[in-house]
Amino acid sequence: MLAHLSIRDIVLIRRLDITFEPGLSVLTGETGAGKSILLDALSLALGARGDAALVREGAREGQVTAMFDLPPDHEAFRILAEESLPGDGEMILRRVQGADGRSRVFINDQPASVALMRRIGRSLVEIHGQHDERALVDTDRHRDLLDAWADLGDLVARTGDAWTQWRAAERDLAALRARVEDNAREAEFLHASLDELDRLGPRQGEEEELAERRAAMMRAEKMAGEIGDAEALIARSDSPVAELSALLRRLSRKAPDAPELIDPILAPLDEALVSLDAVQEAISAALRAMEFDPGELEAAESRLFAPRAAARKHHVPVEELPALRDRFAAALEELDAGEERLGSLAEAARVARQAYEALASELSEARRRAAKGLAAAVMQELPALRLEKAEFFVECREEAPSAQGIDGIEFMVRTNPGSRPGPMMKVASGGELSRFLLARKVALADRGSAPTLVFDEIDTGVGGAVADAIGQRLARLADKVQVLSVTHAPQVAARASTHLLISKSVDADGFAVTAVQRIEDHSRSEEIARMLAGATVTDEARAAARRLLADTLTDSD
């Protein structure tokens, strides 16, 4: 329920703090005292559109803070949790409206958006007036209200779950069918490509190995000529090696005769022959290392270029060819297994659809039964509200399947016998609309309702017994939810458990200001007498007010 409302610098309100109680609270006062300002301020804290004109003249900004006392499982806390905002058992909505048109929102002292404030506000307070165009005429909510009245929440939830499962099964079936159809169109290409890659047999890292081997063979081919020339020079018949060897032998025989002359020649000559032998061995080793079959180079080049051509054809790097081959094989396997899986998924979708249709049909039947009950409950309230010739209908029509079932629900009325029923907004007048609203609210009680209901002058244009009937129903409604009513009807005011008087005065600075005070006993009797008599309160009006209060007290007992 709304526990406290704090208003600062809004229109005629300089500073105002109001504590609200459970039950029925009425707000009364002379025309122009500021009752509408109070509701505008509350609406601002519930996420209504901001307006710089709401800021009191001369103030930089206005501010409205609404505090709510709620059970821990209230929907508003769930909304806060979705937005990762603190709840901690309290709900404080604060709106700061600047004179420059800018507006700031705070929820539990945390900055928030107007959209979030509006969403939470709708779960906390409903404001209804003679020209209300929201819950009563909003056909999108009629189904929810009927479900709430008939306590169909569990069946609605199970129907929604079945809808989700059915749609998921249909999506899986459609996705597989699309893949199978795509694979079927590409089957010839897939088979040819897989055969090609199987023949090619690409290996991870093979390209690098082949490139290195090819480069080595090409380098050897280039060096073969020069090394062959070196071999020919060393191994030819007129090679100096043989002559030098013969010279070494002759000098060695002569060395004993003249060692001082021969020995210095023998040592370097011997070294030269040893070096030439080493050169000859190195040449032979190099020639053996360069030996390769020219066909091997051709084969390496062919093997190297084939994967590269395949990679260009399929627009992938060479190293991804093995993975591409696996994907082609998987696609063909999926194509082969597709028909069997399609049958399985089609069966699953059929079973899911049957489960949904069974629940949706059960829900539809329950709604049609509930529609008659809700219509009867509302009809019971109409005669006392001077709508004895009117009829209220709950129309159930079949709609396309959805998570909410297969029903479209709309509240319809007929205000005169013989006329055609129609939507409330088109058929009922402003006064009738507000009374239909009240009848429906009483029938629904606390089901499908916010914890605080605000009625703005729904008793306009009625009096006497009808006004008293409205007061009775507001009081009954207040047994279930908190009710605030702005009223000009003394019969309604007399039934309130809390009476708030709104007045306007002029402050020391010559500015008009609005004030609100709780009145009881004599003050309350005097205010109801004013509502009965008008500008001049007579003793007869005071006596009538006392009787009215006494009668309503007796009725409540």
Buried (B, 14 or more C-beta within 10 A) or exposed (E): BBBBBBBBBBBBBBEBEBEBBBBBBBBBBBEEBBBBBBBBBBBBBBBBEBEBEBBBEEBEBBBBBBBBBBEEEBBBBEBBEEEEBEBEEBBBBBBBBBBEEEBBBBBBEEEBEBEBBBBBBBBBBBBBBBEBEEBBBBBEBBBBBBBBBBEBEEBBEBBBBBBEBBBEBBEBBEEBBEBBEEBEEBBEEBEEBBEBBEEBEBEEEBBEEBEEBBEBBEEBEEEBEEBBEBBEEBEEEEBBBEEBEEBBEEBBEEBEEEEEEBEEBBEEBBEBBEEBEEBBEEBBEBBEEBEBEEEEBEEBBEBBEBBEEBBEEBEBEBBBBBEBBEBBBEBBEBBEEBEEBBEEBBEBBEEBBEBBBEBBEBBBEBBBEBBEBBBEBBBEBBEBBBBEEBBBBBBBEEEEBBBBBBBBBBBBBBBEEEEEBBBBBEBBEBBBBBBBBBBBBBBBBBBBBBBBBBBBBBBBBBEEEBBBBBBBBBBBBBEBBBBBBBBBBBBBBBBBBBBBBBBBEEEEEEEBBBBBEBBEEEEBBBBBBBBBBEEEBEEEBBEBBBEBBEBBEEEEE
